[in-house]
Amino acid sequence: MKRRKLGNPLALAVMATLWQKPMHPYEIAQTLRRQGKDTSTKIKYGSLYTVVQNLEKHGFVEVTDVERQGNRPERTVYGLTDAGREELTEWLSDLMAVPVKEYPIFETALSLMGALHPDEVVRLLQERLSALEVQVASGRGALEKLSETLPRLFLVEVEYQLHMTAAQAEWVRGFLAEIEESTLPGVDDWRHFHETGELPPEFTAST
């Protein structure tokens, strides 16, 4: 994947917002919030002005107007440049087409869970499953609410998040059953190690 001048996903979100029409930073923030983009992109509204300035520095956005309304401070309106449109198209195309290895922290925890007693893992995964089920229920409610005012085109990322959360809940539910029913290969040795301190030979890396 091509190395980009700006790698902050918020910069991509800002360009996609300005693709709709020129806006001042405060309006960009309002639009991102109204369209639910804060559910899919980590948005620090305090740094949004800096992101806009960096986009301008690299020639991806430009000042198109300066609004003056009564005694209010001036508001600088920014629009997407031709270079910005090209960057937006290329960046989005890369992200849509090219799978990238990500490192979710839950995967890290799963890879290291052997350091915990299997009974403790069961308890912790039960907690996680309960939280995931709440997230799925609230996500469905939020999606229904957003669907009342926004077309599905602007909600596909919310759908995706909901499906991924539901899929994780389903996997955790099945994995829990394997540990509890001792059908997970190696679970008895795992339990034996925590209860005796004796490390089974198959748990050590071969030399």
Residue pairs with C-beta under 8 A, 6 or more apart in sequence:
1 94
1 98
1 100
2 90
2 94
4 87
4 91
5 58
5 87
6 51
6 54
6 55
6 58
6 60
8 51
8 54
9 41
9 42
10 41
10 42
10 43
10 44
10 47
10 48
10 51
11 51
11 54
11 55
11 60
12 41
12 88
12 91
12 92
12 95
13 32
13 37
13 41
13 43
14 28
14 48
14 51
14 52
14 55
14 61
15 55
15 60
15 61
15 80
15 84
15 87
15 88
16 88
16 92
17 23
17 28
17 31
17 32
17 37
18 28
18 61
18 78
18 79
18 80
18 84
19 80
19 85
19 88
20 31
22 64
22 65
22 77
22 78
22 79
22 80
23 31
23 77
23 78
24 67
24 75
24 76
24 77
24 78
25 48
25 49
25 52
25 76
25 78
26 75
28 48
28 52
28 78
29 43
29 45
29 48
32 38
32 41
32 43
35 150
35 154
36 146
36 150
36 154
36 155
36 158
37 43
39 142
39 157
39 158
39 161
40 157
40 158
40 161
52 61
52 78
55 61
55 78
55 84
56 62
56 63
56 78
58 83
59 81
59 83
59 84
60 80
60 81
60 83
60 84
60 87
60 88
61 78
61 79
61 80
61 81
61 84
62 78
62 79
62 81
63 76
63 77
63 78
63 79
64 77
64 78
64 79
65 76
65 77
66 74
66 75
66 76
66 77
67 74
67 75
67 76
67 77
68 74
69 75
80 88
106 168
113 121
114 190
114 203
116 124
116 194
117 191
117 194
117 195
118 179
118 187
118 190
118 191
118 194
119 191
121 179
122 176
122 179
122 180
125 172
125 175
125 176
125 179
126 176
128 172
129 169
129 172
129 173
129 176
132 165
132 168
132 169
132 172
133 169
135 165
136 162
136 165
136 166
136 169
139 158
139 161
139 162
139 165
140 162
142 158
143 155
143 158
143 159
143 162
146 155
146 158
147 155
152 159
175 184
177 183
178 184
178 187
179 187
182 188
186 202
186 203
189 200
189 202
189 203
192 198
192 200
193 199
193 200
193 203
